[in-house]
Amino acid sequence: MDGDLVLVVNSGSSSIKYQLVAPESGTVVAAGLVERIGEDVGAIEHTTDGRTLTDQVTITDHTAGLRLAFEKFAETGHDLAGAGVTAVGHRVVHGGEVFYRPTLVDDRVLATIDELSALAPLHNPANVRGIEAVRTLLPEVPQVAVFDTAFFHGLPDAAKTYAIDAQVAAAHGIRRYGFHGTSHEYVSGCVAEFLGRPAESLKQIVFHLGNGASVSALRGGRPVDTSMGLTPLEGLVMGTRPGDLDPGIVLHLMRTAQLDVNGVDRLLNRRSGLRGMAGVNDFRELRRLIGEGDEAARLAYDVYVHRLRHYLGAYLIELGGVDAITFTAGVGENNPDVRADALAGLSAFGIAVDRDRNTAPERTARRISPPDAKVDVLVVPTNEELAIARAAAALTEKA
């Protein structure tokens, strides 16, 4: 075993992703996914030492799901009760104005995370359930909440403020919070390391493109803007979310389509984005449909890329130029067409993509711009689990 270990938990409404990580080396001892919690038949996939265990069984709640995961750890020789787990790091989506750094979880902190569910009703309640489950199963191990919004807490006032009644905004916590902060912070740090330059000297744009998608502008290692706002709905086109939207559309649909709040919620979170336009939210399926001549799929792709370029242009102006543009997460790391199309025709700005570098099958951090390009274009794999593990380890070492 590789020194002290941190269990990283990402608890969703009906699933739990987890990893057992050695934070110093970055070694993943084991990883797994519990899904379909609360359904008639749930499932677990647990991978360690090059082998994968799967099982299908009824999983009544998150505690039962984690208990099943702990059983798989024990079956594969990593009984968590004696495995040297020094902390549990939890991904928590929304920290509001209250939490902007990794935080040890106690009863008060847990209650506040629950109260912040009003700002993230799809995420924070599930995060709370995950924390409660681990408290039951590993009561003596310190737990640390790491917040998606934390990295963007210090956004400039002009970037974080919505132009609505100031008293209403203050009373209801309405501001731009930003999300995917753990990934943006981790990747931007990797960029500085890759380039051999201090982060303080760099102007960066980072595209985190997964099923959820966001982009950030960073100066001197700190964010000055980001595409997501009060919720993860704002900004780029995503797998099932629309990104930027005229708020009048919501009012129009409530009046003409008789949608209530729950109906609007389902439309914007589950039936929009690529899925809403093309019927699929997996990029591999989207590309297949485009190859078959599907016009809806082609339009969905064009809208997706258009929004990327829209934000790229805005952030180029906001930063006054850029040193590095980086792509990360599932789509950003694995789809060369998106990268090439997002940056096409920008040689006048010193931005270009080398075709051979861009399509090479490498999976490590790499440069995909030509050797003589003014702006470095990079692909850097994100690792939010490692970032959470290191944050949890650092905090518990101080405690």
Beta strands, then each sheet from edge to edge (+ up, - down):
strand 1: 5-11
strand 2: 15-22
strand 3: 27-35
strand 4: 42-48
strand 5: 51-57
strand 6: 85-92
strand 7: 103-104
strand 8: 143-147
strand 9: 203-209
strand 10: 213-219
strand 11: 222-226
strand 12: 324-328
strand 13: 366-367
strand 14: 376-379
sheet 1: 5+ 4- 3+ 2- 1+ 6+ 8+ 7-
sheet 2: 11+ 10- 9+ 12+ 14+ 13-
end
